[in-house]
Amino acid sequence: MTPKFSIAIALILGLAASSAGCTDTVPPPPAVTVTITPVVSHTGVKAEITKALASQTPAAATQPAPAVTQVEIFGTYQWVEYRENNSVTMPPNPRYQWEGTVKTVKSEDTYQGTPAVRYTITYTGDYTECCTNNLVTRTKNGDIIVSEMTYAVPSGAFLRGTMVETIKGETQPAVNLPADPEGSRRDDKPSGLTGITPMGEMNTTLTDRGVETVTVPAGTYAGARKYTGSFRDGTPITFWVVPGIPVPVQYQFPNRYLDGVDPFQSYELMKWE
């Protein structure tokens, strides 16, 4: 199995088995109180950032409440395109790196009379094959994957999905993803072509790591705020967020569900609307 094959098939089929994500319109779960300093207690569309006082006051004195502000990791967007940067070691070969582009388009839909939102995700990248004569080979832009997923509004139930892959010019049979009325599971583990499927808020706790300068295809951002957290399976994930941009300018995570040794994925913002 090639590294990219495992991204397209293993992750999307795993997504079908566990069903990825609720829509951005699904009401958030109850807020969670967190005492780590500083942290984000992330509960849906918005996240509360709690920063403790810089110094302690005497025990007998009244302690003022921590300052609370609001931040969005994901806001409202119509479409977003990322450069996907992958790396993995396929023994006995050295560390291997390849790139692709992933575009997600959101649109209103109706399925059997139910209001819905449809996510159309298109991946274009090199087709990687391993290992003929212990060598990794690749075909430039030889892999095109189109996935369509439809979710009910406002319940977030997964209604239907399909995935079609074209490998080196040959279109493969479509894969149908079964419906799941139970809704959100995008927080469980990395899944699908974007790692977070569908693209939107995760119900997880994020730690504020301060401000960094980040350079991605969309530009250089000196004031990108860094947040770290994890999926429910323990996989760590890092976001870089810039005010005024409705999606992370970058996010990345290791992905043990892919082939090879220490696979790692990074998504770098190209453009959005």
C-alpha positions as a LaTeX table, in Angstrom:
\begin{tabular}{lrrr}
\hline
Residue & $x$ (\AA) & $y$ (\AA) & $z$ (\AA) \\
\hline
Met1 & 0.00 & 0.00 & 0.00 \\
Thr2 & 1.37 & 3.40 & $-0.91$ \\
Pro3 & 1.48 & 6.30 & 1.58 \\
Lys4 & $-1.09$ & 8.38 & $-0.35$ \\
Phe5 & $-3.31$ & 5.34 & $-0.91$ \\
Ser6 & $-3.57$ & 4.96 & 2.84 \\
Ile7 & $-4.58$ & 8.61 & 3.21 \\
Ala8 & $-7.34$ & 8.34 & 0.62 \\
Ile9 & $-8.67$ & 4.88 & 1.37 \\
Ala10 & $-7.76$ & 3.90 & 4.93 \\
Leu11 & $-8.62$ & 7.26 & 6.45 \\
Ile12 & $-11.82$ & 7.83 & 4.50 \\
Leu13 & $-13.03$ & 4.29 & 5.11 \\
Gly14 & $-12.09$ & 4.69 & 8.76 \\
Leu15 & $-14.10$ & 7.88 & 8.68 \\
Ala16 & $-17.06$ & 5.98 & 7.28 \\
Ala17 & $-16.80$ & 3.43 & 10.07 \\
Ser18 & $-16.62$ & 6.02 & 12.82 \\
Ser19 & $-18.35$ & 8.88 & 10.91 \\
Ala20 & $-16.61$ & 12.23 & 10.90 \\
Gly21 & $-17.89$ & 15.47 & 12.27 \\
Cys22 & $-20.93$ & 17.58 & 12.87 \\
Thr23 & $-21.61$ & 20.76 & 10.90 \\
Asp24 & $-20.65$ & 24.16 & 12.17 \\
Thr25 & $-24.34$ & 24.80 & 12.91 \\
Val26 & $-24.63$ & 22.07 & 15.53 \\
Pro27 & $-25.19$ & 23.55 & 19.03 \\
Pro28 & $-22.02$ & 23.32 & 21.16 \\
Pro29 & $-21.84$ & 20.97 & 24.17 \\
Pro30 & $-21.81$ & 22.40 & 27.73 \\
Ala31 & $-18.79$ & 24.54 & 28.63 \\
Val32 & $-15.91$ & 22.89 & 30.45 \\
Thr33 & $-14.07$ & 24.57 & 33.33 \\
Val34 & $-10.31$ & 24.30 & 32.96 \\
Thr35 & $-7.63$ & 25.42 & 35.45 \\
Ile36 & $-4.46$ & 25.08 & 33.34 \\
Thr37 & $-2.75$ & 28.46 & 32.74 \\
Pro38 & $-3.33$ & 29.64 & 30.06 \\
Val39 & $-5.76$ & 27.30 & 28.32 \\
Val40 & $-8.58$ & 27.23 & 25.85 \\
Ser41 & $-11.65$ & 25.36 & 27.03 \\
His42 & $-12.96$ & 24.60 & 23.57 \\
Thr43 & $-16.66$ & 23.80 & 23.45 \\
Gly44 & $-17.83$ & 24.23 & 19.87 \\
Val45 & $-17.92$ & 27.27 & 17.62 \\
Lys46 & $-16.24$ & 29.44 & 20.25 \\
Ala47 & $-13.53$ & 28.75 & 22.80 \\
Glu48 & $-12.95$ & 30.38 & 26.19 \\
Ile49 & $-9.35$ & 31.38 & 26.97 \\
Thr50 & $-8.69$ & 31.67 & 30.70 \\
Lys51 & $-5.49$ & 33.39 & 31.81 \\
Ala52 & $-4.68$ & 33.26 & 35.53 \\
Leu53 & $-3.27$ & 36.23 & 37.45 \\
Ala54 & 0.44 & 36.90 & 37.14 \\
Ser55 & 0.91 & 37.05 & 40.93 \\
Gln56 & $-0.81$ & 35.57 & 43.97 \\
Thr57 & $-2.63$ & 37.70 & 46.53 \\
Pro58 & $-2.80$ & 36.83 & 50.25 \\
Ala59 & $-5.13$ & 33.96 & 51.07 \\
Ala60 & $-7.36$ & 36.20 & 53.11 \\
Ala61 & $-7.87$ & 38.65 & 50.25 \\
Thr62 & $-10.60$ & 38.23 & 47.67 \\
Gln63 & $-9.22$ & 36.67 & 44.48 \\
Pro64 & $-10.50$ & 38.45 & 41.33 \\
Ala65 & $-11.93$ & 36.19 & 38.61 \\
Pro66 & $-9.59$ & 35.29 & 35.71 \\
Ala67 & $-10.04$ & 37.36 & 32.56 \\
Val68 & $-12.11$ & 35.56 & 29.92 \\
Thr69 & $-12.11$ & 36.35 & 26.20 \\
Gln70 & $-13.43$ & 34.58 & 23.12 \\
Val71 & $-11.56$ & 33.17 & 20.13 \\
Glu72 & $-12.53$ & 31.20 & 17.04 \\
Ile73 & $-10.33$ & 28.51 & 15.51 \\
Phe74 & $-12.82$ & 28.17 & 12.63 \\
Gly75 & $-15.20$ & 30.90 & 11.55 \\
Thr76 & $-17.56$ & 31.15 & 8.59 \\
Tyr77 & $-16.02$ & 30.29 & 5.24 \\
Gln78 & $-17.27$ & 29.26 & 1.77 \\
Trp79 & $-14.15$ & 27.48 & 0.61 \\
Val80 & $-10.57$ & 27.03 & 1.75 \\
Glu81 & $-7.47$ & 25.60 & 0.06 \\
Tyr82 & $-4.41$ & 24.22 & 1.85 \\
Arg83 & $-1.05$ & 22.89 & 0.79 \\
Glu84 & $-0.75$ & 19.46 & 2.38 \\
Asn85 & 2.83 & 18.63 & 3.34 \\
Asn86 & 3.46 & 14.97 & 4.22 \\
Ser87 & 6.57 & 13.19 & 5.43 \\
Val88 & 7.24 & 9.55 & 6.34 \\
Thr89 & 10.06 & 7.04 & 6.54 \\
Met90 & 9.62 & 3.90 & 4.42 \\
Pro91 & 12.51 & 1.58 & 5.36 \\
Pro92 & 15.06 & 1.00 & 3.98 \\
Asn93 & 14.59 & 4.39 & 2.27 \\
Pro94 & 15.44 & 7.69 & 3.98 \\
Arg95 & 12.81 & 10.17 & 5.15 \\
Tyr96 & 10.45 & 10.97 & 2.26 \\
Gln97 & 8.39 & 14.14 & 1.76 \\
Trp98 & 5.65 & 14.99 & $-0.74$ \\
Glu99 & 3.05 & 17.71 & $-1.20$ \\
Gly100 & $-0.45$ & 18.15 & $-2.54$ \\
Thr101 & $-3.30$ & 20.64 & $-2.45$ \\
Val102 & $-6.62$ & 20.13 & $-0.67$ \\
Lys103 & $-9.61$ & 22.36 & $-1.39$ \\
Thr104 & $-12.81$ & 22.22 & 0.68 \\
Val105 & $-16.01$ & 23.83 & $-0.64$ \\
Lys106 & $-19.13$ & 24.23 & 1.54 \\
Ser107 & $-22.60$ & 24.54 & 0.00 \\
Glu108 & $-26.20$ & 24.35 & 1.11 \\
Asp109 & $-27.98$ & 21.13 & 0.17 \\
Thr110 & $-31.17$ & 19.14 & 0.70 \\
Tyr111 & $-31.25$ & 15.38 & 1.12 \\
Gln112 & $-34.60$ & 13.56 & 1.08 \\
Gly113 & $-36.29$ & 16.74 & 2.26 \\
Thr114 & $-33.76$ & 17.37 & 5.05 \\
Pro115 & $-31.83$ & 20.69 & 5.07 \\
Ala116 & $-28.14$ & 19.87 & 4.83 \\
Val117 & $-24.65$ & 21.17 & 4.12 \\
Arg118 & $-22.38$ & 19.50 & 1.58 \\
Tyr119 & $-18.58$ & 19.46 & 1.73 \\
Thr120 & $-16.79$ & 18.83 & $-1.57$ \\
Ile121 & $-13.10$ & 18.07 & $-0.98$ \\
Thr122 & $-10.61$ & 17.80 & $-3.84$ \\
Tyr123 & $-7.07$ & 16.55 & $-3.35$ \\
Thr124 & $-4.44$ & 16.86 & $-6.10$ \\
Gly125 & $-0.92$ & 15.55 & $-5.58$ \\
Asp126 & 1.82 & 13.15 & $-6.49$ \\
Tyr127 & 1.05 & 9.44 & $-6.59$ \\
Thr128 & 3.57 & 7.62 & $-4.40$ \\
Glu129 & 4.40 & 3.94 & $-4.76$ \\
Cys130 & 6.51 & 1.85 & $-2.41$ \\
Cys131 & 8.51 & $-0.25$ & $-2.67$ \\
Thr132 & 9.62 & $-1.72$ & $-6.01$ \\
Asn133 & 13.21 & $-2.92$ & $-5.61$ \\
Asn134 & 13.19 & $-1.14$ & $-2.23$ \\
Leu135 & 12.65 & 2.21 & $-3.95$ \\
Val136 & 9.95 & 4.85 & $-3.47$ \\
Thr137 & 8.67 & 6.21 & $-6.79$ \\
Arg138 & 6.16 & 8.96 & $-7.51$ \\
Thr139 & 4.11 & 10.30 & $-10.42$ \\
Lys140 & 3.73 & 14.09 & $-10.48$ \\
Asn141 & 0.07 & 15.06 & $-9.87$ \\
Gly142 & $-0.82$ & 11.43 & $-10.47$ \\
Asp143 & $-3.39$ & 11.29 & $-7.70$ \\
Ile144 & $-6.72$ & 13.18 & $-7.77$ \\
Ile145 & $-9.35$ & 12.43 & $-5.14$ \\
Val146 & $-12.82$ & 13.98 & $-4.95$ \\
Ser147 & $-14.89$ & 13.36 & $-1.84$ \\
Glu148 & $-18.44$ & 14.62 & $-1.22$ \\
Met149 & $-20.01$ & 14.43 & 2.24 \\
Thr150 & $-23.45$ & 15.64 & 3.29 \\
Tyr151 & $-24.52$ & 16.43 & 6.87 \\
Ala152 & $-27.97$ & 17.25 & 8.24 \\
Val153 & $-28.68$ & 20.72 & 9.62 \\
Pro154 & $-28.80$ & 21.28 & 12.53 \\
Ser155 & $-28.35$ & 17.73 & 13.95 \\
Gly156 & $-25.02$ & 17.07 & 12.22 \\
Ala157 & $-26.03$ & 13.53 & 11.24 \\
Phe158 & $-23.92$ & 12.13 & 8.41 \\
Leu159 & $-26.38$ & 11.54 & 5.54 \\
Arg160 & $-24.28$ & 10.32 & 2.63 \\
Gly161 & $-20.81$ & 10.39 & 1.15 \\
Thr162 & $-18.82$ & 9.29 & $-1.90$ \\
Met163 & $-15.15$ & 9.20 & $-2.81$ \\
Val164 & $-13.70$ & 8.84 & $-6.31$ \\
Glu165 & $-9.94$ & 8.53 & $-6.94$ \\
Thr166 & $-8.13$ & 8.92 & $-10.25$ \\
Ile167 & $-4.67$ & 7.32 & $-10.26$ \\
Lys168 & $-2.31$ & 8.18 & $-13.11$ \\
Gly169 & $-5.27$ & 9.02 & $-15.36$ \\
Glu170 & $-7.37$ & 5.95 & $-14.50$ \\
Thr171 & $-10.55$ & 6.58 & $-12.51$ \\
Gln172 & $-11.18$ & 3.98 & $-9.82$ \\
Pro173 & $-14.63$ & 2.70 & $-8.76$ \\
Ala174 & $-16.48$ & 5.09 & $-6.47$ \\
Val175 & $-16.52$ & 4.32 & $-2.75$ \\
Asn176 & $-19.84$ & 4.95 & $-0.99$ \\
Leu177 & $-19.67$ & 5.99 & 2.66 \\
Pro178 & $-22.56$ & 4.75 & 4.84 \\
Ala179 & $-24.86$ & 7.17 & 6.64 \\
Asp180 & $-24.56$ & 7.62 & 10.39 \\
Pro181 & $-27.41$ & 9.33 & 12.29 \\
Glu182 & $-25.34$ & 9.64 & 15.48 \\
Gly183 & $-23.42$ & 12.66 & 14.21 \\
Ser184 & $-20.13$ & 14.13 & 15.40 \\
Arg185 & $-17.01$ & 12.02 & 15.65 \\
Arg186 & $-14.48$ & 14.32 & 13.99 \\
Asp187 & $-12.73$ & 14.78 & 17.34 \\
Asp188 & $-11.89$ & 11.08 & 17.69 \\
Lys189 & $-8.78$ & 10.85 & 15.48 \\
Pro190 & $-7.24$ & 12.26 & 12.28 \\
Ser191 & $-9.46$ & 11.30 & 9.34 \\
Gly192 & $-10.30$ & 12.11 & 5.77 \\
Leu193 & $-8.44$ & 14.27 & 3.28 \\
Thr194 & $-8.17$ & 17.28 & 5.60 \\
Gly195 & $-7.41$ & 15.47 & 8.87 \\
Ile196 & $-10.41$ & 17.26 & 10.44 \\
Thr197 & $-13.54$ & 16.13 & 8.64 \\
Pro198 & $-15.64$ & 18.15 & 8.04 \\
Met199 & $-13.53$ & 21.29 & 8.45 \\
Gly200 & $-14.80$ & 22.99 & 11.60 \\
Glu201 & $-14.52$ & 23.34 & 15.37 \\
Met202 & $-13.27$ & 20.42 & 17.44 \\
Asn203 & $-14.63$ & 19.77 & 20.94 \\
Thr204 & $-11.26$ & 19.65 & 22.68 \\
Thr205 & $-9.15$ & 21.58 & 25.18 \\
Leu206 & $-6.45$ & 23.76 & 23.62 \\
Thr207 & $-3.48$ & 25.34 & 25.38 \\
Asp208 & $-2.44$ & 28.87 & 24.38 \\
Arg209 & 1.29 & 28.74 & 23.52 \\
Gly210 & 1.70 & 32.41 & 22.66 \\
Val211 & 2.40 & 34.24 & 19.39 \\
Glu212 & 4.73 & 33.10 & 16.61 \\
Thr213 & 5.62 & 34.18 & 13.08 \\
Val214 & 4.29 & 31.70 & 10.52 \\
Thr215 & 5.03 & 31.63 & 6.78 \\
Val216 & 2.61 & 29.73 & 4.53 \\
Pro217 & 1.67 & 30.08 & 0.83 \\
Ala218 & $-0.96$ & 32.70 & 1.77 \\
Gly219 & 1.72 & 34.95 & 3.32 \\
Thr220 & 3.80 & 35.63 & 6.43 \\
Tyr221 & 1.89 & 36.30 & 9.66 \\
Ala222 & 3.88 & 37.77 & 12.54 \\
Gly223 & 0.97 & 37.61 & 14.98 \\
Ala224 & $-0.16$ & 34.00 & 14.60 \\
Arg225 & $-1.33$ & 32.57 & 17.92 \\
Lys226 & $-0.35$ & 28.97 & 18.57 \\
Tyr227 & $-2.68$ & 26.47 & 20.25 \\
Thr228 & $-1.96$ & 22.84 & 21.09 \\
Gly229 & $-4.40$ & 20.07 & 21.93 \\
Ser230 & $-5.23$ & 16.52 & 20.96 \\
Phe231 & $-7.79$ & 14.24 & 19.36 \\
Arg232 & $-9.62$ & 11.85 & 21.69 \\
Asp233 & $-7.26$ & 9.03 & 20.68 \\
Gly234 & $-4.36$ & 11.07 & 22.08 \\
Thr235 & $-2.96$ & 12.28 & 18.74 \\
Pro236 & $-1.55$ & 15.79 & 19.33 \\
Ile237 & $-2.60$ & 18.64 & 17.04 \\
Thr238 & $-1.31$ & 22.21 & 16.73 \\
Phe239 & $-3.13$ & 25.22 & 15.24 \\
Trp240 & $-1.84$ & 28.67 & 14.25 \\
Val241 & $-4.64$ & 31.24 & 14.17 \\
Val242 & $-4.64$ & 34.81 & 12.85 \\
Pro243 & $-7.39$ & 37.36 & 13.69 \\
Gly244 & $-9.63$ & 38.09 & 10.72 \\
Ile245 & $-8.94$ & 34.79 & 8.95 \\
Pro246 & $-11.82$ & 32.29 & 9.39 \\
Val247 & $-9.62$ & 29.17 & 9.23 \\
Pro248 & $-6.24$ & 28.24 & 10.76 \\
Val249 & $-3.31$ & 29.54 & 8.71 \\
Gln250 & $-1.61$ & 26.25 & 9.58 \\
Tyr251 & $-2.34$ & 23.06 & 11.50 \\
Gln252 & $-0.36$ & 19.84 & 11.84 \\
Phe253 & $-0.25$ & 16.47 & 13.57 \\
Pro254 & 1.48 & 13.09 & 13.48 \\
Asn255 & $-0.74$ & 10.41 & 11.94 \\
Arg256 & $-0.10$ & 6.84 & 13.07 \\
Tyr257 & $-2.94$ & 5.59 & 10.87 \\
Leu258 & $-0.80$ & 6.00 & 7.74 \\
Asp259 & 1.80 & 3.57 & 6.40 \\
Gly260 & 5.47 & 3.86 & 7.26 \\
Val261 & 7.43 & 5.13 & 10.26 \\
Asp262 & 6.49 & 8.39 & 12.02 \\
Pro263 & 4.14 & 9.81 & 9.34 \\
Phe264 & 3.46 & 13.52 & 9.82 \\
Gln265 & 1.00 & 15.88 & 8.11 \\
Ser266 & 0.97 & 19.68 & 7.92 \\
Tyr267 & $-1.72$ & 21.84 & 6.28 \\
Glu268 & $-0.60$ & 25.34 & 5.18 \\
Leu269 & $-3.13$ & 27.95 & 4.07 \\
Met270 & $-3.07$ & 28.95 & 0.39 \\
Lys271 & $-6.33$ & 30.92 & $-0.03$ \\
Trp272 & $-9.89$ & 31.10 & 1.22 \\
Glu273 & $-13.21$ & 32.90 & 0.86 \\
\hline
\end{tabular}
